[in-house]
Amino acid sequence: MAQVTEKASGQREEKQEQHNVKPLRVAFQGERGAFGYEATQIYFGKQQNRPVEPTPYRSFAEVFRAVATGDVDYGLVPVENSQAGSINDTYDLLRQHDLFVIGEISHPVHHCLLALPGQKISDIKRVISHPQALAQSDAFLRSLDVEIVATYDTAGSAKMVSEEKLEGVAAVASASAAELYGLEILASNIQTIKDNYTRFIALGREPAPRPTTAAKTMLLMITAHQPGSLYQCLGGLAEEKINLLKLESRPTRQRPWEYVFFLDIAGHREDPAVRRALTFLAEHSIFCKVLGSFAQNI
């Protein structure tokens, strides 16, 4: 009996300790029920085993600003979708802010068509959602004789339909948004490509601790505007047998037709081969900056 009492006491202390842990305030773009809201809870809540307070912001720029100023502990923003491609705003903001990428999560995106209770698909004359969600559901939406209107957020569109009692209007959003805002699901999994994922990156003011699993390093560089510059830099990675996982280019916005390159490479910045490669890149580029090394999402 003493052992049972001791065990029960230990469980109570553990629960009390978890209850006393201050929730992490994590910024995301959109409203409660958005896919960023879901990914925030999974990444910080389940993976890091911490209570999470998802904090909504209207734009990606506001998320970056909230992390940079310390208004929140961390941020989570989308960087690419398996169907629609890269999120250009995120890449531009990564260059503008002095923040670290501390992790990533690939979150499944299952779009639904949501409307007020009692509405049927034949009643719908307008569909609203974030441009990315509309693009990812284009085949289904083309089959409907409806007006397509872009808004700032998926869950925000669902919230608008609910709060404004918009008859004849449907939102493209998640099933959790339907539950949160009291809407009915008229159609499920309407995304054109059924295996649809969005990769989110976590933002922090300090670099992530070195992971015990496979690592990835994200960096940006600007090469000289002359033939062979990028080829030469990438040759430094090949020489060290480092796998290039992704290469993305964005305008520098300083001179026409000059670009900044974002690279995802396998390995941690402290690995000897990666360290040598980064030194090579720094010597053969105009500018090179490591955005972060973190656990690779396999």
ZIDA-V213273 format. One record per residue. RES is the residue in three letters. SS is DSSP state (hx for helix, st for strand, lp for the rest). PSI is psi in radians with two decimals (none if undefined). Layout:
BEGIN
res=RES ss=SS psi=PSI
res=RES ss=SS psi=PSI
END
This chain:
BEGIN
res=MET ss=lp psi=-0.64
res=ALA ss=hx psi=-0.66
res=GLN ss=hx psi=-0.74
res=VAL ss=hx psi=-0.77
res=THR ss=hx psi=-0.72
res=GLU ss=hx psi=-0.72
res=LYS ss=hx psi=-0.80
res=ALA ss=hx psi=-0.69
res=SER ss=hx psi=-0.71
res=GLY ss=hx psi=-0.66
res=GLN ss=hx psi=-0.71
res=ARG ss=hx psi=-0.72
res=GLU ss=hx psi=-0.67
res=GLU ss=hx psi=-0.76
res=LYS ss=hx psi=-0.70
res=GLN ss=hx psi=-0.68
res=GLU ss=hx psi=-0.73
res=GLN ss=hx psi=-0.66
res=HIS ss=hx psi=-0.56
res=ASN ss=hx psi=-0.18
res=VAL ss=lp psi=2.25
res=LYS ss=lp psi=2.25
res=PRO ss=lp psi=2.54
res=LEU ss=st psi=2.22
res=ARG ss=st psi=2.01
res=VAL ss=st psi=2.13
res=ALA ss=st psi=2.45
res=PHE ss=st psi=2.80
res=GLN ss=st psi=2.27
res=GLY ss=lp psi=-2.79
res=GLU ss=lp psi=2.94
res=ARG ss=lp psi=2.33
res=GLY ss=lp psi=-0.19
res=ALA ss=lp psi=2.81
res=PHE ss=hx psi=-0.53
res=GLY ss=hx psi=-0.61
res=TYR ss=hx psi=-0.79
res=GLU ss=hx psi=-0.81
res=ALA ss=hx psi=-0.61
res=THR ss=hx psi=-0.79
res=GLN ss=hx psi=-0.68
res=ILE ss=hx psi=-0.84
res=TYR ss=hx psi=-0.91
res=PHE ss=hx psi=-0.56
res=GLY ss=hx psi=-0.93
res=LYS ss=hx psi=-0.82
res=GLN ss=hx psi=-0.68
res=GLN ss=lp psi=-0.03
res=ASN ss=lp psi=0.82
res=ARG ss=lp psi=2.56
res=PRO ss=lp psi=2.46
res=VAL ss=st psi=2.44
res=GLU ss=st psi=1.55
res=PRO ss=st psi=2.27
res=THR ss=st psi=1.95
res=PRO ss=st psi=2.48
res=TYR ss=st psi=2.66
res=ARG ss=lp psi=-0.54
res=SER ss=lp psi=2.84
res=PHE ss=hx psi=-0.67
res=ALA ss=hx psi=-0.68
res=GLU ss=hx psi=-0.58
res=VAL ss=hx psi=-0.86
res=PHE ss=hx psi=-0.75
res=ARG ss=hx psi=-0.68
res=ALA ss=hx psi=-0.68
res=VAL ss=hx psi=-0.78
res=ALA ss=hx psi=-0.64
res=THR ss=hx psi=-0.14
res=GLY ss=lp psi=0.18
res=ASP ss=lp psi=-0.47
res=VAL ss=lp psi=2.94
res=ASP ss=lp psi=-0.76
res=TYR ss=st psi=3.04
res=GLY ss=st psi=2.79
res=LEU ss=st psi=2.15
res=VAL ss=st psi=2.61
res=PRO ss=st psi=2.50
res=VAL ss=st psi=-0.45
res=GLU ss=st psi=2.71
res=ASN ss=st psi=2.50
res=SER ss=lp psi=-0.33
res=GLN ss=lp psi=-0.85
res=ALA ss=lp psi=-0.21
res=GLY ss=st psi=-2.73
res=SER ss=st psi=2.61
res=ILE ss=lp psi=1.73
res=ASN ss=hx psi=-0.65
res=ASP ss=hx psi=-0.68
res=THR ss=hx psi=-0.77
res=TYR ss=hx psi=-0.73
res=ASP ss=hx psi=-0.70
res=LEU ss=hx psi=-0.53
res=LEU ss=hx psi=-0.61
res=ARG ss=hx psi=-0.58
res=GLN ss=hx psi=-0.42
res=HIS ss=lp psi=2.55
res=ASP ss=lp psi=1.15
res=LEU ss=lp psi=2.87
res=PHE ss=st psi=2.47
res=VAL ss=st psi=2.09
res=ILE ss=st psi=-0.05
res=GLY ss=st psi=3.09
res=GLU ss=st psi=2.77
res=ILE ss=st psi=2.34
res=SER ss=st psi=2.04
res=HIS ss=st psi=2.23
res=PRO ss=st psi=2.44
res=VAL ss=lp psi=1.92
res=HIS ss=lp psi=1.80
res=HIS ss=lp psi=2.49
res=CYS ss=st psi=2.71
res=LEU ss=st psi=2.05
res=LEU ss=st psi=2.50
res=ALA ss=st psi=3.02
res=LEU ss=lp psi=2.60
res=PRO ss=lp psi=2.37
res=GLY ss=lp psi=-0.25
res=GLN ss=lp psi=2.59
res=LYS ss=lp psi=2.85
res=ILE ss=hx psi=-0.63
res=SER ss=hx psi=-0.31
res=ASP ss=hx psi=-0.30
res=ILE ss=lp psi=2.20
res=LYS ss=lp psi=-0.31
res=ARG ss=st psi=2.46
res=VAL ss=st psi=2.27
res=ILE ss=st psi=2.56
res=SER ss=st psi=3.13
res=HIS ss=st psi=2.53
res=PRO ss=hx psi=-0.65
res=GLN ss=hx psi=-0.76
res=ALA ss=hx psi=-0.68
res=LEU ss=hx psi=-0.72
res=ALA ss=hx psi=-0.65
res=GLN ss=hx psi=-0.29
res=SER ss=lp psi=0.40
res=ASP ss=hx psi=-0.67
res=ALA ss=hx psi=-0.78
res=PHE ss=hx psi=-0.77
res=LEU ss=hx psi=-0.55
res=ARG ss=hx psi=-0.41
res=SER ss=lp psi=-0.18
res=LEU ss=lp psi=2.50
res=ASP ss=lp psi=1.31
res=VAL ss=lp psi=2.82
res=GLU ss=st psi=2.35
res=ILE ss=st psi=2.16
res=VAL ss=st psi=2.19
res=ALA ss=st psi=2.43
res=THR ss=st psi=-3.06
res=TYR ss=lp psi=-0.21
res=ASP ss=lp psi=2.63
res=THR ss=hx psi=-1.02
res=ALA ss=hx psi=-0.56
res=GLY ss=hx psi=-0.60
res=SER ss=hx psi=-0.74
res=ALA ss=hx psi=-0.73
res=LYS ss=hx psi=-0.69
res=MET ss=hx psi=-0.79
res=VAL ss=hx psi=-0.74
res=SER ss=hx psi=-0.89
res=GLU ss=hx psi=-0.59
res=GLU ss=lp psi=0.04
res=LYS ss=lp psi=0.91
res=LEU ss=lp psi=1.75
res=GLU ss=lp psi=2.52
res=GLY ss=lp psi=0.09
res=VAL ss=st psi=2.34
res=ALA ss=st psi=2.70
res=ALA ss=st psi=2.54
res=VAL ss=st psi=2.00
res=ALA ss=st psi=-3.01
res=SER ss=lp psi=2.87
res=ALA ss=hx psi=-0.59
res=SER ss=hx psi=-0.54
res=ALA ss=hx psi=-0.63
res=ALA ss=hx psi=-0.74
res=GLU ss=hx psi=-0.74
res=LEU ss=hx psi=-0.65
res=TYR ss=hx psi=0.21
res=GLY ss=lp psi=0.66
res=LEU ss=lp psi=2.84
res=GLU ss=st psi=2.56
res=ILE ss=st psi=1.98
res=LEU ss=st psi=-0.51
res=ALA ss=st psi=2.45
res=SER ss=lp psi=2.72
res=ASN ss=lp psi=0.95
res=ILE ss=lp psi=0.00
res=GLN ss=lp psi=2.51
res=THR ss=lp psi=-0.81
res=ILE ss=lp psi=2.06
res=LYS ss=lp psi=-0.67
res=ASP ss=lp psi=1.36
res=ASN ss=lp psi=2.13
res=TYR ss=st psi=2.57
res=THR ss=st psi=2.29
res=ARG ss=st psi=2.13
res=PHE ss=st psi=2.56
res=ILE ss=st psi=2.48
res=ALA ss=st psi=2.42
res=LEU ss=st psi=2.43
res=GLY ss=st psi=2.95
res=ARG ss=lp psi=-0.21
res=GLU ss=lp psi=2.65
res=PRO ss=lp psi=2.70
res=ALA ss=lp psi=2.59
res=PRO ss=lp psi=2.69
res=ARG ss=lp psi=2.21
res=PRO ss=lp psi=2.78
res=THR ss=lp psi=-0.21
res=THR ss=lp psi=-3.06
res=ALA ss=lp psi=2.42
res=ALA ss=st psi=2.79
res=LYS ss=st psi=2.54
res=THR ss=st psi=2.33
res=MET ss=st psi=2.30
res=LEU ss=st psi=2.90
res=LEU ss=st psi=2.65
res=MET ss=st psi=2.69
res=ILE ss=st psi=2.18
res=THR ss=lp psi=2.85
res=ALA ss=lp psi=2.51
res=HIS ss=lp psi=1.23
res=GLN ss=lp psi=2.76
res=PRO ss=lp psi=2.36
res=GLY ss=lp psi=-0.02
res=SER ss=hx psi=-0.87
res=LEU ss=hx psi=-0.72
res=TYR ss=hx psi=-0.75
res=GLN ss=hx psi=-0.74
res=CYS ss=hx psi=-0.77
res=LEU ss=hx psi=-0.48
res=GLY ss=hx psi=-0.53
res=GLY ss=hx psi=-0.59
res=LEU ss=hx psi=-0.74
res=ALA ss=hx psi=-0.66
res=GLU ss=hx psi=-0.61
res=GLU ss=lp psi=0.09
res=LYS ss=lp psi=0.74
res=ILE ss=lp psi=2.25
res=ASN ss=lp psi=2.16
res=LEU ss=st psi=1.97
res=LEU ss=st psi=-0.55
res=LYS ss=st psi=2.53
res=LEU ss=st psi=2.15
res=GLU ss=st psi=2.45
res=SER ss=st psi=2.51
res=ARG ss=st psi=2.56
res=PRO ss=st psi=2.49
res=THR ss=lp psi=-0.41
res=ARG ss=lp psi=0.23
res=GLN ss=lp psi=-0.74
res=ARG ss=lp psi=2.53
res=PRO ss=lp psi=2.41
res=TRP ss=lp psi=0.36
res=GLU ss=lp psi=2.54
res=TYR ss=st psi=2.67
res=VAL ss=st psi=2.40
res=PHE ss=st psi=2.33
res=PHE ss=st psi=2.26
res=LEU ss=st psi=2.42
res=ASP ss=st psi=2.16
res=ILE ss=st psi=2.66
res=ALA ss=st psi=2.43
res=GLY ss=lp psi=2.86
res=HIS ss=lp psi=2.61
res=ARG ss=lp psi=-0.37
res=GLU ss=lp psi=-0.13
res=ASP ss=lp psi=2.40
res=PRO ss=hx psi=-0.80
res=ALA ss=hx psi=-0.73
res=VAL ss=hx psi=-0.68
res=ARG ss=hx psi=-0.75
res=ARG ss=hx psi=-0.71
res=ALA ss=hx psi=-0.71
res=LEU ss=hx psi=-0.65
res=THR ss=hx psi=-0.73
res=PHE ss=hx psi=-0.79
res=LEU ss=hx psi=-0.71
res=ALA ss=hx psi=-0.61
res=GLU ss=hx psi=-0.40
res=HIS ss=lp psi=0.29
res=SER ss=lp psi=2.88
res=ILE ss=lp psi=-0.64
res=PHE ss=st psi=2.42
res=CYS ss=st psi=2.28
res=LYS ss=st psi=2.27
res=VAL ss=st psi=2.17
res=LEU ss=st psi=-0.43
res=GLY ss=st psi=2.66
res=SER ss=st psi=2.37
res=PHE ss=st psi=3.01
res=ALA ss=st psi=2.28
res=GLN ss=lp psi=2.32
res=ASN ss=lp psi=1.78
res=ILE ss=lp psi=none
END
